[in-house]
Amino acid sequence: MEYVYGAMVLHAAGKKVDETGLMNVLKAAGVAVDEARVKALVAALEGVNIDEAIKSAAVPAATAPVTAAPAKVEKKEEKKVEEEKKEEEALEGLGALFG
């Protein structure tokens, strides 16, 4: 993952994502650099519009939490209702003790 992040840093800085630049970023971060992985990543990114790839990857990730949020709210409401019922039952039981 460090290799991809390094490529993203270069891209964000407006630099060309090439082997030398990526190796320099990784070394500066203290990563033990595997030259074969660097070459493979640079080759894989050749001809790829990184901005478009980031945008297309960000859209599904942004919509996932929105659909998950209402389920959490419903669970919290259900827990509150259950706790209130338990408290009421407990109080009813104590009321029987004192007539």
C-alpha positions as CSV (number, residue, x, y, z in Angstrom):
1,M,0.0,0.0,0.0
2,E,2.9,2.3,0.6
3,Y,3.8,2.2,-3.0
4,V,0.3,3.4,-4.1
5,Y,0.4,6.1,-1.4
6,G,3.8,7.2,-2.7
7,A,2.5,7.5,-6.2
8,M,-0.5,9.5,-4.9
9,V,1.9,11.9,-3.1
10,L,3.9,12.5,-6.3
11,H,0.7,13.0,-8.2
12,A,-0.7,15.5,-5.6
13,A,2.6,17.4,-5.7
14,G,2.2,17.7,-9.5
15,K,5.2,15.5,-10.1
16,K,5.5,12.8,-12.7
17,V,5.0,9.3,-11.3
18,D,8.2,7.6,-12.4
19,E,10.5,5.0,-10.8
20,T,13.1,7.5,-9.5
21,G,10.5,9.8,-7.9
22,L,8.6,6.9,-6.3
23,M,11.8,5.4,-5.0
24,N,12.8,8.7,-3.5
25,V,9.4,9.2,-1.8
26,L,9.4,5.6,-0.4
27,K,13.0,6.0,0.9
28,A,12.2,9.3,2.5
29,A,9.3,7.6,4.3
30,G,11.7,4.9,5.6
31,V,10.2,2.1,3.5
32,A,12.5,-0.7,2.3
33,V,12.1,-0.3,-1.4
34,D,11.5,-3.3,-3.7
35,E,12.5,-2.1,-7.2
36,A,10.4,-4.7,-8.9
37,R,7.3,-3.5,-7.2
38,V,8.1,0.1,-8.1
39,K,8.6,-0.8,-11.7
40,A,5.4,-2.8,-11.8
41,L,3.4,0.0,-10.2
42,V,4.8,2.7,-12.6
43,A,4.0,0.4,-15.5
44,A,0.5,-0.2,-14.3
45,L,-0.1,3.5,-13.9
46,E,1.2,4.4,-17.3
47,G,-1.7,5.9,-19.3
48,V,-4.0,6.0,-16.3
49,N,-5.8,9.3,-15.5
50,I,-5.1,9.3,-11.7
51,D,-7.6,12.1,-11.0
52,E,-10.4,10.1,-12.7
53,A,-9.4,6.9,-10.9
54,I,-9.6,8.7,-7.6
55,K,-13.0,10.2,-8.4
56,S,-14.5,6.9,-9.5
57,A,-13.1,5.1,-6.4
58,A,-14.4,7.8,-4.0
59,V,-18.0,7.7,-5.2
60,P,-18.9,4.2,-3.9
61,A,-17.1,4.8,-0.7
62,A,-18.9,8.0,-0.1
63,T,-22.4,6.5,-0.6
64,A,-21.8,3.4,1.6
65,P,-21.9,5.2,5.0
66,V,-25.0,7.1,4.1
67,T,-27.0,3.9,3.6
68,A,-25.6,2.4,6.8
69,A,-26.3,5.3,9.1
70,P,-30.1,4.9,9.3
71,A,-29.7,1.3,10.5
72,K,-27.6,2.4,13.4
73,V,-30.2,5.0,14.4
74,E,-33.0,2.3,14.4
75,K,-30.9,0.0,16.6
76,K,-30.3,2.8,19.2
77,E,-34.0,3.6,19.3
78,E,-34.9,-0.1,19.8
79,K,-32.4,-0.4,22.6
80,K,-33.9,2.7,24.3
81,V,-37.4,1.3,24.1
82,E,-36.2,-2.1,25.5
83,E,-34.5,-0.3,28.4
84,E,-37.5,1.8,29.2
85,K,-39.7,-1.4,29.2
86,K,-37.3,-3.1,31.6
87,E,-37.3,-0.1,33.9
88,E,-41.1,0.0,33.9
89,E,-41.4,-3.7,34.7
90,A,-38.9,-3.3,37.5
91,L,-40.9,-0.4,39.0
92,E,-44.1,-2.3,38.7
93,G,-42.6,-5.2,40.7
94,L,-41.5,-2.8,43.4
95,G,-44.9,-1.2,43.6
96,A,-46.4,-4.6,44.5
97,L,-44.1,-4.7,47.6
98,F,-45.6,-1.6,49.0
99,G,-49.2,-2.3,48.1
